[in-house]
């Protein structure tokens, strides 16, 4: 249940962000749902491999190269999901940063208190 709520929240954020960034296009809410699911799968399956192979660059850049990796995950998601369009890697990196910050804030506000 918690996973479903997180996917729906992520889809809602993905649907809202293109109103603020002209380089991102999301056609429908179903497209945003697909983006949320595909991005979750990419972050779970592909991102660790990218991080492992680029570890020397990441260490040398003090972790800033992870922003590029996050942007690449958004660009790969753009390739797989029709109706989701990202103009370039710069928009993808900005989108990933704002999406991550938004998710962190919303998940923190909606988590159940123990």
C-alpha distances in whole Angstrom, upper triangle without the diagonal:
4,5,5,6,9,10,11,12,14,15,17,19,20,21,23,25,27,29,30,31,33,33,29,29,25,26,23,20,19,21,19,16,18,19,16,15,18,19,16,17,21,20,19,21,24,24,25,28,29,29,31,34,34,34,38,38,35,37,40,38,36,33,34,33,30,30,32,29,26,28,29,25,25,28,27,24,27,29,26,24,27,27,26,29,30,34,34,33,34,32,29,29,29,26,25,26,25,21,21,22,20,17,18,19,16,14,17,17,13,13,13,16,17
4,5,5,6,9,10,11,12,14,15,17,18,20,21,23,25,27,28,29,31,31,28,27,24,26,23,20,19,21,18,15,18,18,14,14,17,17,14,16,19,18,17,20,23,22,23,26,27,27,29,32,32,32,35,35,32,34,37,35,33,30,30,30,27,27,29,26,24,26,27,23,23,27,26,23,26,28,25,24,27,27,25,28,29,32,32,31,32,29,27,27,27,24,22,23,22,19,18,19,17,14,15,16,13,10,13,14,11,9,10,14,15
4,5,5,6,9,10,10,12,14,15,16,18,20,21,24,26,26,27,29,29,25,25,22,24,21,18,17,18,16,13,14,15,11,10,14,14,10,12,16,15,14,17,19,19,20,23,24,24,26,29,29,29,33,32,30,32,35,33,31,28,28,28,24,24,26,24,21,23,24,20,20,23,22,19,22,24,22,20,23,24,22,25,26,29,30,28,29,27,24,24,25,22,20,21,20,17,16,18,17,13,14,16,14,11,14,16,13,12,14,17,18
4,5,5,6,9,10,10,12,14,15,16,18,20,22,24,25,26,28,28,24,23,20,21,19,15,14,16,14,11,13,14,11,10,14,14,12,14,17,16,16,19,21,21,23,26,26,27,29,31,31,32,36,35,32,34,37,35,34,30,31,30,26,26,28,25,22,24,25,21,21,24,23,19,22,24,21,19,22,22,21,24,25,29,30,29,29,27,24,25,25,22,20,22,21,17,17,19,17,14,16,17,14,13,16,16,13,13,15,19,20
4,5,5,6,9,10,11,12,14,15,17,18,21,22,24,25,27,27,24,23,20,21,19,15,15,17,14,11,14,15,11,12,16,15,13,16,19,18,18,21,23,23,24,27,28,27,30,32,32,33,36,35,32,34,37,35,33,30,30,30,26,26,28,26,22,24,25,22,21,24,24,20,23,25,23,21,23,23,21,24,25,29,30,29,29,26,24,25,24,21,20,21,19,16,16,17,15,12,14,14,11,10,13,13,10,11,12,16,18
4,5,5,6,8,10,11,12,14,15,16,19,21,22,22,25,25,21,21,19,21,18,15,15,16,13,11,13,13,9,10,13,12,10,13,16,14,15,18,20,19,21,24,24,24,26,29,29,29,32,31,28,31,33,31,30,26,26,26,23,22,24,22,19,21,22,18,18,21,21,18,20,23,21,19,22,21,20,22,23,26,27,25,26,23,21,21,21,18,16,17,16,13,12,14,12,9,11,12,9,8,11,12,10,10,13,16,19
4,5,5,6,9,10,10,12,14,15,18,20,21,21,24,23,19,19,16,18,15,12,12,12,10,7,9,9,6,7,10,10,8,11,14,13,14,17,18,18,20,23,23,23,26,28,28,29,32,31,28,31,34,31,30,27,26,26,22,22,23,21,18,19,20,17,16,19,18,15,17,20,17,16,18,18,16,19,20,24,25,24,24,22,19,20,20,17,15,17,16,13,13,15,13,10,13,15,12,11,15,16,13,14,17,20,22
4,5,5,6,9,10,10,12,14,17,18,20,21,23,23,19,18,15,16,14,10,10,12,9,7,10,11,8,9,13,13,12,15,17,17,18,20,22,22,24,26,26,27,30,31,31,32,35,34,31,34,36,34,33,29,29,29,25,24,25,24,20,21,23,19,18,21,21,17,19,21,19,17,19,18,17,20,21,24,26,25,26,23,21,22,21,18,17,19,17,13,15,16,13,11,14,15,12,11,15,15,13,14,17,20,23
4,5,5,6,9,10,11,12,15,16,17,19,21,22,18,18,15,17,15,12,13,14,10,9,13,12,9,11,14,13,13,16,18,17,18,21,22,21,23,26,26,26,29,31,30,31,34,33,30,32,34,32,31,27,27,27,23,22,24,23,19,20,22,19,17,21,21,18,19,22,21,18,20,19,17,20,20,24,25,24,24,21,19,20,19,16,15,16,14,11,12,13,10,8,11,11,8,8,12,12,10,12,15,19,21
4,5,5,6,9,10,11,13,15,16,17,19,19,15,16,13,16,14,11,12,12,8,8,10,9,6,9,11,10,10,13,14,13,15,18,19,18,20,23,23,23,26,28,27,28,31,29,27,29,31,29,28,24,24,23,20,19,20,19,15,16,18,15,13,17,17,14,16,19,17,15,18,17,14,17,17,21,21,20,21,18,16,17,16,12,12,13,12,8,9,11,9,7,10,12,9,10,13,14,13,14,18,21,23
4,5,5,6,9,10,12,14,16,16,18,18,14,13,10,12,10,7,8,8,5,5,8,7,5,9,11,10,11,14,15,15,17,19,20,20,23,25,24,25,28,29,29,30,33,31,29,32,34,31,31,27,26,26,22,21,22,21,17,17,19,16,14,17,17,13,14,17,16,13,15,14,12,15,16,19,21,21,21,18,16,18,17,13,13,15,14,10,12,14,12,10,14,15,12,13,17,17,15,17,20,24,26
4,5,5,6,9,11,12,14,15,17,18,15,14,11,13,11,8,10,11,7,8,11,11,9,12,15,14,14,18,19,18,20,23,23,23,26,28,27,27,31,32,31,32,35,33,31,34,35,33,32,28,27,27,24,22,24,23,19,19,21,19,16,19,20,16,17,20,19,16,17,15,14,16,17,21,22,22,22,19,17,19,17,14,14,16,13,11,13,14,11,10,14,14,11,13,16,15,14,17,20,23,26
4,5,5,6,9,11,11,13,15,16,13,13,11,14,13,10,13,12,9,10,13,11,9,13,15,13,14,17,18,17,19,22,22,21,24,26,25,25,29,30,29,30,33,30,28,31,32,29,29,25,24,24,21,19,21,20,17,17,19,17,14,17,19,16,16,20,19,16,18,16,14,15,15,19,20,19,19,16,15,16,14,11,11,12,9,7,10,11,7,8,11,11,9,12,15,14,14,17,20,23,26
4,6,6,7,10,11,11,13,13,10,10,8,11,10,9,11,9,6,8,10,8,8,11,12,11,13,16,16,16,18,20,20,19,22,25,23,24,27,28,27,29,31,29,27,30,31,28,28,25,23,23,20,18,19,18,15,14,16,14,11,14,15,12,12,16,16,13,14,12,10,12,12,15,17,17,17,13,12,14,13,9,10,12,10,7,11,12,10,10,14,14,13,14,18,18,17,20,23,26,29
4,6,7,8,10,11,13,14,10,9,6,9,8,6,10,9,6,9,11,10,10,13,15,14,16,19,19,19,22,24,24,23,26,28,27,27,31,32,31,32,35,33,30,34,35,32,32,28,27,26,24,21,22,22,18,18,20,18,14,17,18,15,14,18,17,14,14,12,10,12,13,16,18,19,19,15,15,17,15,12,13,15,13,11,14,15,12,13,17,17,15,17,20,19,19,21,25,28,31
4,6,6,8,10,12,13,11,10,9,11,11,10,13,12,10,12,15,13,13,16,18,16,18,21,21,21,24,26,26,24,28,30,28,28,32,33,32,33,35,33,31,33,35,31,31,28,26,26,24,21,22,23,19,18,21,19,16,18,20,17,17,20,20,17,18,15,13,14,15,17,19,19,19,15,15,17,14,11,13,14,11,10,14,14,11,12,16,15,13,16,19,18,18,21,24,27,30
4,5,5,6,9,10,8,9,9,12,13,12,15,13,11,14,15,13,13,17,17,15,17,20,20,19,22,25,24,22,26,28,26,26,30,30,29,30,32,30,27,30,31,28,28,25,23,23,21,18,19,20,16,15,18,17,13,16,18,16,15,19,19,17,17,15,12,13,12,14,16,16,15,11,12,13,10,8,10,11,8,8,12,12,10,12,15,15,14,17,19,19,19,22,26,28,31
4,5,5,6,8,5,6,7,10,11,12,15,13,11,14,15,13,14,18,18,16,19,22,21,21,24,26,25,23,27,29,26,27,31,31,29,31,33,31,29,32,33,29,30,27,24,24,22,19,20,21,17,15,18,17,13,15,18,15,13,17,18,15,15,12,10,10,10,12,14,15,14,10,11,14,11,9,12,14,11,11,15,15,13,15,18,18,18,20,23,23,23,26,29,32,35
4,6,7,10,8,9,9,12,13,13,17,15,13,17,18,16,17,21,21,20,22,25,24,24,27,29,28,27,30,32,30,30,34,35,33,34,36,33,32,35,35,32,32,29,27,27,25,22,23,24,21,19,21,21,17,19,21,19,17,21,22,19,18,15,13,13,13,15,17,18,17,13,15,16,14,12,15,16,13,13,17,17,14,17,20,19,18,21,23,23,23,26,30,32,36
4,7,9,9,10,12,15,16,16,20,18,15,19,20,18,18,22,22,20,22,25,24,24,27,29,28,26,29,31,29,29,33,33,31,32,34,31,29,32,33,29,29,27,24,24,23,20,21,22,19,17,20,20,17,18,21,19,18,22,23,20,20,17,15,14,13,14,16,17,15,11,13,14,11,10,13,13,10,12,15,15,13,16,19,18,18,21,23,22,23,26,30,32,35
4,5,6,9,11,14,16,17,19,17,15,19,19,16,18,21,21,19,21,24,22,22,26,27,26,24,28,29,26,27,31,31,28,30,32,29,27,30,30,27,27,25,22,22,21,17,18,20,17,15,17,18,14,15,19,17,15,19,20,18,18,16,13,12,10,10,12,13,11,8,10,12,9,8,12,12,10,12,15,15,14,17,19,19,20,22,24,24,25,28,32,34,37
4,6,8,11,13,16,18,20,17,16,20,20,18,20,23,22,20,23,26,24,24,28,29,27,26,30,31,28,29,32,32,30,32,34,30,29,32,32,29,30,27,24,24,23,20,20,21,19,16,19,19,15,16,19,18,15,18,20,18,18,15,13,11,9,9,11,14,12,9,11,14,11,11,15,16,14,15,18,19,18,20,23,23,23,26,28,28,29,31,35,37,40
4,7,10,13,16,18,20,16,16,19,19,16,18,21,20,18,21,23,21,22,25,26,24,23,27,27,25,26,29,29,27,29,31,27,26,30,30,26,28,25,22,21,21,17,17,18,16,13,15,16,12,12,16,15,12,15,18,16,16,13,11,8,6,5,8,10,9,6,8,11,10,9,13,14,14,14,18,19,18,20,23,23,24,26,28,29,29,31,35,38,41
4,7,10,13,14,16,13,12,15,15,12,15,18,16,15,18,20,19,19,23,24,22,21,25,26,23,25,28,28,26,29,31,28,26,30,30,27,28,25,22,22,20,17,17,18,15,12,14,14,11,11,14,12,10,13,15,13,13,10,8,6,5,7,9,11,11,7,8,11,10,8,11,14,12,12,16,17,16,18,21,21,21,23,26,26,26,29,32,35,38
4,6,10,12,13,10,10,14,14,12,14,17,16,16,19,21,20,21,24,25,23,23,27,28,26,27,31,30,29,31,34,31,29,33,34,30,31,28,26,25,23,20,20,20,18,15,17,16,12,12,15,13,10,13,14,11,10,7,6,5,7,9,12,14,14,11,11,15,14,11,14,17,15,14,18,19,18,19,22,23,22,24,27,27,27,29,33,36,39
4,6,8,9,7,7,10,10,9,12,14,14,14,17,19,18,20,22,24,23,23,26,27,26,27,31,31,30,32,35,32,30,34,35,32,33,29,27,26,24,22,21,21,18,16,18,16,13,13,15,12,10,13,13,10,9,6,5,7,9,12,15,16,17,13,13,16,15,12,14,17,16,14,17,19,17,18,21,22,20,22,25,25,25,27,30,34,36
4,7,8,6,8,11,11,11,14,16,16,17,19,21,21,22,25,26,25,26,29,30,29,31,34,34,33,35,38,35,34,38,39,36,36,33,31,30,28,25,25,25,22,20,21,19,16,16,17,14,12,15,14,11,9,5,7,9,12,14,18,20,20,17,17,20,19,16,18,21,19,17,21,23,20,21,24,25,23,25,28,28,27,29,32,36,38
4,5,5,7,9,10,11,13,15,15,16,19,20,21,22,24,26,26,26,29,31,30,31,34,35,34,36,39,37,35,39,40,37,37,34,32,31,29,27,27,26,23,22,22,20,17,18,19,15,14,17,15,12,10,7,9,12,15,18,21,22,23,19,19,22,21,17,19,22,20,18,21,23,20,20,23,24,22,23,26,26,25,27,30,33,36
4,5,5,6,9,10,10,12,14,15,16,18,20,21,23,24,25,25,28,30,29,30,33,34,34,36,39,37,34,38,39,37,37,33,31,31,28,26,26,25,22,22,22,20,17,19,19,16,15,18,16,12,12,10,11,14,16,20,22,23,24,20,19,22,21,17,18,21,19,16,19,21,18,17,21,21,19,20,23,23,21,24,26,30,33
4,5,5,6,9,10,11,12,14,15,17,18,20,21,22,23,24,27,28,28,30,32,33,33,35,38,36,34,38,40,37,37,33,32,31,28,27,27,25,22,22,22,19,17,18,18,14,14,16,14,10,10,9,10,14,17,20,23,24,25,21,20,23,22,19,19,22,21,18,20,22,20,19,22,23,20,21,25,25,23,25,27,31,33
4,5,5,6,9,10,10,12,14,15,16,18,20,21,21,21,25,26,25,27,30,30,30,32,35,33,32,35,37,34,34,31,29,28,26,24,24,22,19,19,19,16,14,15,15,11,11,13,11,7,7,6,7,10,13,17,19,20,21,18,17,20,20,16,17,20,19,16,19,21,19,18,22,23,21,21,25,25,24,26,28,32,34
4,5,5,6,9,10,10,12,14,15,16,18,20,20,20,23,25,24,25,29,29,29,31,34,32,30,33,35,32,32,28,27,26,23,21,22,21,17,17,18,15,13,15,15,11,11,14,13,9,10,9,8,11,13,17,19,19,20,17,15,18,17,13,14,17,15,12,15,17,15,14,18,19,17,18,21,22,20,22,25,29,31
4,5,5,6,9,10,11,12,14,15,17,18,19,20,23,24,24,25,28,29,29,31,34,33,30,34,36,33,33,29,28,27,24,23,23,22,19,19,19,16,14,16,16,12,13,15,13,10,12,11,11,14,16,20,21,22,23,20,18,20,20,16,16,19,17,14,16,19,16,15,18,19,17,17,21,21,19,21,23,27,29
4,5,5,6,8,10,11,12,14,15,16,17,18,21,22,22,24,26,27,27,29,33,31,29,33,34,32,32,29,28,26,23,22,22,20,17,17,17,14,12,14,13,9,10,12,9,7,9,10,9,13,15,19,20,20,22,19,17,19,20,16,16,19,19,15,17,20,18,17,20,22,20,19,23,24,22,23,26,30,32
4,6,5,6,8,10,10,12,14,15,15,15,19,20,19,21,24,25,25,27,30,28,26,29,31,29,29,25,24,23,20,18,18,17,14,14,14,11,9,11,10,7,8,11,9,7,9,9,8,11,12,16,17,17,18,16,13,15,16,13,12,16,15,12,14,17,16,14,18,19,18,18,22,23,21,23,26,29,31
4,6,5,6,9,10,10,12,14,15,15,18,20,20,21,23,25,25,26,29,28,26,29,31,28,28,24,24,23,19,18,19,17,14,15,15,12,10,13,13,9,11,14,12,10,13,13,11,14,15,18,19,18,20,17,14,16,17,13,12,15,14,11,12,15,13,11,15,17,15,15,18,19,18,19,22,25,27
4,5,5,6,9,10,11,12,14,14,17,19,19,20,23,24,25,26,30,28,26,29,32,30,29,26,25,24,21,20,20,18,15,16,16,12,12,15,13,10,12,14,11,10,13,14,13,16,17,21,21,20,22,20,17,19,20,16,15,18,18,14,15,18,17,14,17,19,18,17,20,22,20,20,23,26,28
4,5,5,6,8,10,10,11,12,15,16,16,18,21,21,22,24,27,26,24,27,30,28,28,24,24,22,19,18,18,16,13,14,13,10,10,11,9,6,10,11,8,8,12,13,11,14,15,18,19,18,20,18,15,17,18,15,14,17,18,14,15,19,18,16,19,21,20,19,23,24,23,23,26,29,31
4,5,5,6,8,10,10,10,13,15,14,16,18,20,20,21,25,23,21,24,26,24,24,21,20,19,15,15,15,13,10,11,11,7,7,10,9,6,9,11,10,10,13,14,12,14,14,17,17,16,17,16,12,14,15,12,10,14,14,11,12,15,15,13,16,18,18,17,20,22,21,21,25,27,29
4,5,5,6,9,10,10,12,15,15,16,18,20,20,21,25,24,22,24,27,25,25,21,21,20,16,16,17,14,12,14,14,10,11,14,12,10,13,15,13,13,17,18,15,17,17,21,20,19,20,19,15,16,18,15,12,15,16,12,12,15,15,12,14,18,17,15,18,20,19,19,22,25,26
4,5,5,6,8,9,11,13,14,15,17,19,20,21,25,24,22,25,27,26,26,22,22,21,17,18,18,15,13,15,14,10,12,14,11,10,13,14,12,13,16,18,16,18,19,22,21,20,22,21,17,18,20,18,15,18,19,16,15,19,19,16,18,21,20,19,22,24,22,22,25,28,29
4,5,5,5,6,9,10,11,12,15,16,16,18,22,21,19,22,24,23,23,19,20,17,14,15,15,11,10,12,10,7,9,11,8,8,12,12,11,12,16,18,15,17,16,19,18,17,19,18,14,15,18,16,13,16,18,15,15,18,19,17,18,22,21,20,23,25,24,24,27,30,31
4,6,6,5,7,10,10,11,13,15,15,16,20,19,17,20,22,21,20,17,17,15,12,13,13,10,9,11,11,7,10,12,11,10,14,15,14,15,19,20,17,19,18,21,19,17,19,18,14,14,17,15,12,14,16,13,12,16,17,14,15,19,19,17,20,23,22,21,24,27,28
4,6,6,7,10,11,12,13,15,17,17,21,21,19,21,24,23,22,19,20,18,15,16,17,13,12,15,14,11,13,16,13,13,17,17,16,17,21,22,20,22,21,24,23,20,22,22,18,18,20,18,15,17,19,16,15,18,19,16,17,21,20,18,21,24,23,21,24,26,27
4,6,7,8,10,11,12,14,16,17,20,20,19,21,24,23,23,20,21,19,16,17,17,13,13,16,14,11,14,15,13,13,16,16,15,17,21,23,20,22,21,24,23,21,23,23,19,19,22,20,17,20,22,19,18,21,22,20,21,24,24,22,24,27,26,25,28,30,31
4,6,5,6,9,10,11,13,14,18,17,16,19,22,21,21,18,18,16,13,15,14,10,11,13,10,8,12,13,10,11,15,14,14,16,20,22,19,20,19,22,20,17,20,20,17,17,20,19,16,18,21,18,17,21,22,20,21,25,25,23,26,29,28,27,30,32,33
4,5,5,6,9,10,10,12,15,15,13,16,19,18,18,14,15,12,10,12,11,7,8,11,9,7,11,12,11,12,15,16,15,17,21,23,20,20,19,21,19,16,18,19,15,14,17,16,13,15,18,16,15,18,20,18,19,22,23,21,23,26,26,25,28,31,31
4,5,5,6,9,10,10,14,14,13,15,18,18,17,14,16,13,11,14,14,10,11,14,13,11,15,16,14,16,19,19,19,21,25,26,23,24,22,25,22,19,21,22,18,17,20,20,16,18,21,19,17,20,22,20,20,24,24,22,24,28,27,26,29,31,31
4,5,5,6,9,10,13,14,13,15,18,18,18,16,17,14,12,15,14,10,13,15,13,12,15,16,14,16,19,19,18,21,25,27,24,24,23,25,22,19,22,23,19,19,22,21,18,20,23,22,20,23,25,23,23,27,28,26,28,31,31,30,32,34,35
4,5,5,6,8,11,11,10,13,15,15,16,13,14,11,9,12,10,7,10,12,9,10,13,14,12,15,17,17,18,20,24,25,22,22,20,22,19,16,18,20,16,15,19,19,16,18,21,20,18,21,24,22,23,26,27,26,28,31,31,30,33,35,36
4,6,5,6,9,9,8,10,13,13,13,10,12,9,8,11,10,7,10,13,11,11,15,16,15,17,20,20,21,23,26,28,24,24,22,24,21,17,19,21,17,16,19,19,16,17,20,19,17,20,23,21,21,25,26,24,26,29,29,28,31,33,34
4,6,5,9,10,9,11,14,15,15,13,15,12,11,15,14,11,14,16,15,15,18,19,18,20,23,22,23,25,29,31,28,27,25,27,24,21,22,24,21,19,23,23,20,21,24,23,21,24,26,24,24,28,29,27,29,32,32,31,34,35,35
4,6,8,9,10,12,13,14,15,14,15,12,12,15,13,11,14,16,14,15,18,18,17,20,22,22,22,25,28,30,27,27,25,26,23,19,22,24,21,19,23,23,20,22,25,24,23,25,28,27,27,30,31,30,31,35,35,34,37,38,39
4,6,5,6,9,10,11,12,10,11,8,9,12,11,9,12,14,13,14,17,17,17,20,22,22,23,25,29,30,27,26,23,24,21,17,19,21,19,17,20,21,18,19,23,23,21,23,26,25,25,28,30,29,30,33,34,33,36,38,38
4,5,5,6,8,10,10,9,11,9,9,13,13,11,14,16,15,16,20,20,20,22,24,25,26,28,31,33,29,29,26,27,24,20,21,24,21,19,22,23,20,20,24,23,21,23,26,25,25,28,30,29,29,33,34,32,35,36,37
4,5,5,6,9,10,10,12,10,12,15,14,13,17,18,17,19,22,22,22,25,27,27,28,31,34,35,32,31,28,28,25,21,22,25,23,20,23,25,22,22,26,26,24,26,29,28,27,31,33,32,32,36,37,36,39,39,40
4,5,5,6,8,8,9,7,9,12,11,11,14,16,15,17,20,20,20,23,25,25,27,29,32,33,29,28,25,25,21,18,19,22,20,17,20,22,20,19,23,24,22,24,27,27,26,29,31,31,31,34,36,35,38,39,40
4,5,5,6,5,7,5,7,10,10,10,12,14,14,16,18,19,20,22,24,25,26,28,31,32,28,27,24,25,21,17,18,20,18,15,18,20,17,17,21,21,19,21,24,23,23,26,28,27,28,31,32,31,34,35,36
4,5,5,6,9,8,10,13,13,13,16,18,18,19,22,23,23,25,27,28,30,32,35,35,32,31,28,28,25,21,21,24,22,19,21,23,20,19,23,24,21,23,26,26,24,27,30,29,29,32,34,33,35,36,37
4,5,8,9,9,11,14,14,15,17,19,19,21,23,24,25,27,28,29,31,33,36,36,33,31,28,28,24,21,21,24,22,19,22,24,22,21,24,25,23,24,28,28,27,29,32,31,31,35,36,35,39,39,40
4,5,5,6,9,11,11,13,15,16,17,19,21,21,23,25,26,27,29,31,33,34,30,29,25,25,22,18,18,20,19,16,18,21,18,17,21,22,20,21,25,25,24,26,29,29,29,32,34,33,37,37,38
4,6,8,9,11,13,14,15,17,18,20,22,23,24,26,27,29,30,32,35,35,31,30,27,27,24,20,19,22,20,17,19,21,18,17,20,22,19,20,23,24,22,24,27,27,26,30,32,31,34,34,35
4,5,6,8,10,10,12,14,15,16,18,20,21,22,24,26,27,28,31,31,28,27,24,24,21,18,17,19,17,14,16,18,15,14,17,18,16,17,20,20,19,22,24,24,24,27,29,28,31,32,33
4,5,6,8,9,10,12,13,15,16,18,19,21,22,24,26,27,29,29,26,24,21,21,18,15,14,16,15,11,13,16,13,12,15,17,15,16,19,20,19,21,24,24,24,27,29,29,32,33,35
4,5,5,6,9,10,11,13,15,15,17,19,20,21,23,25,27,28,24,23,19,20,17,13,13,15,14,11,13,15,13,13,16,17,16,17,21,21,20,23,25,25,26,29,30,30,33,35,36
4,5,5,6,9,10,10,12,14,15,16,18,20,21,22,25,26,22,21,18,20,17,13,13,15,13,10,12,14,11,11,14,15,13,15,18,17,17,20,22,22,23,26,27,26,30,31,33
4,5,5,6,9,10,11,12,14,15,17,19,20,21,24,24,20,19,16,17,14,10,10,12,9,6,9,10,8,8,11,12,11,13,16,16,16,19,21,21,22,25,26,26,30,31,33
4,5,5,6,9,10,10,12,14,15,16,19,20,22,23,19,18,14,15,12,8,9,11,9,6,10,11,10,10,14,14,14,16,19,19,19,22,24,24,25,28,29,29,33,34,36
4,5,5,6,9,10,10,12,14,15,17,18,21,22,19,18,15,16,14,10,12,13,10,8,12,12,10,11,15,14,13,16,18,18,19,22,23,23,24,27,28,28,31,33,34
4,5,5,6,9,10,11,13,14,16,17,19,20,16,16,13,15,13,10,11,11,8,6,9,9,6,8,11,11,10,13,15,14,15,18,19,19,21,24,24,24,28,30,32
4,5,5,6,9,10,10,13,15,15,18,18,14,13,10,12,9,6,7,8,5,4,8,8,6,9,11,11,12,14,16,16,18,20,21,21,23,26,26,27,31,33,35
4,5,5,6,8,10,11,13,14,17,18,14,13,11,12,10,7,10,11,7,8,11,11,9,12,15,14,14,17,19,19,20,23,24,24,26,28,29,29,33,35,37
4,5,5,6,9,10,11,12,15,16,13,13,11,14,12,10,12,12,8,9,12,11,9,12,14,12,13,16,17,16,18,21,21,21,23,26,26,26,29,32,34
4,5,5,6,9,10,10,13,13,10,10,8,11,10,8,11,9,6,8,10,8,7,11,12,11,12,15,16,15,17,20,20,20,23,25,25,26,29,32,34
4,5,5,6,9,10,12,13,10,9,7,9,8,7,10,9,6,9,12,10,10,14,15,14,15,19,19,19,21,24,24,24,27,29,29,30,33,36,38
4,5,5,7,9,12,13,11,11,10,12,11,11,14,13,10,12,15,13,12,16,18,16,17,20,21,20,22,25,25,25,27,29,29,30,33,36,37
4,5,5,6,9,11,8,9,9,13,13,12,15,13,10,13,15,12,11,15,16,14,15,19,19,17,20,23,22,22,25,27,26,27,30,33,35
4,6,5,7,8,6,6,6,9,10,11,14,12,9,13,14,12,12,16,17,15,17,20,20,19,22,24,24,24,27,29,28,29,33,36,38
4,6,8,10,8,8,9,11,12,13,16,15,12,15,18,15,16,19,20,18,20,23,23,23,25,28,27,27,30,32,31,32,35,38,40
4,7,10,9,10,12,15,15,16,19,17,14,17,20,17,17,20,21,19,20,24,23,22,25,27,26,26,29,31,30,31,34,37,39
4,6,6,8,11,14,16,16,19,17,14,18,19,16,16,20,20,17,19,23,21,20,24,26,24,25,28,29,28,29,32,35,38
4,6,8,11,14,16,18,20,18,16,19,20,17,18,22,22,19,22,25,23,23,26,28,26,27,31,31,30,32,35,38,40
4,6,10,13,15,17,19,16,15,19,19,16,18,21,20,18,21,24,22,22,25,27,25,26,29,30,29,31,34,37,40
4,7,10,13,14,16,13,11,15,15,12,14,17,17,15,18,20,19,19,22,24,23,24,27,28,27,29,32,35,38
4,6,9,11,13,10,10,14,14,12,14,17,17,15,18,21,20,20,24,25,24,26,29,29,29,31,34,37,40
4,6,8,9,7,6,10,11,9,11,14,14,14,17,19,19,19,22,24,24,25,28,29,29,31,34,37,39
4,7,8,7,8,11,12,11,14,16,16,16,19,21,21,22,25,26,26,28,30,31,32,34,37,40,43
4,5,6,6,9,10,11,12,15,16,16,18,20,21,22,24,26,27,28,30,32,32,34,37,40,42
4,5,5,6,9,10,10,12,14,15,16,18,20,20,22,24,25,26,28,30,31,32,36,38,40
4,5,5,6,8,10,11,12,14,15,17,18,20,21,23,24,26,27,29,30,31,35,37,40
4,5,5,6,8,10,11,12,14,15,16,18,20,21,22,24,25,27,28,29,33,35,38
4,5,5,6,9,10,10,12,14,15,16,18,20,21,22,24,25,26,27,31,33,36
4,5,5,6,9,10,11,12,14,15,17,19,20,21,23,24,26,27,30,32,35
4,5,5,6,8,10,11,12,14,15,17,18,20,21,23,24,26,29,31,34
4,6,5,6,8,10,10,12,14,15,16,18,20,21,22,24,27,29,32
4,6,5,6,9,10,10,12,14,15,16,18,20,21,22,25,28,30
4,5,5,6,9,10,11,12,14,15,17,18,20,21,25,26,29
4,5,5,6,8,10,11,12,14,15,17,18,20,23,25,28
4,6,5,6,9,10,10,12,14,15,16,18,21,24,26
4,5,5,6,9,10,10,12,14,15,16,20,22,24
4,5,5,6,9,10,11,12,14,15,19,21,23
4,5,5,6,8,10,11,12,14,18,20,23
4,5,5,6,8,10,10,12,15,18,20
4,6,5,6,9,10,11,14,16,18
4,6,5,6,9,10,14,15,18
4,5,5,6,9,12,14,17
4,5,5,6,10,12,15
4,6,6,9,10,13
4,6,9,10,13
4,6,9,12
4,6,9
4,6
4
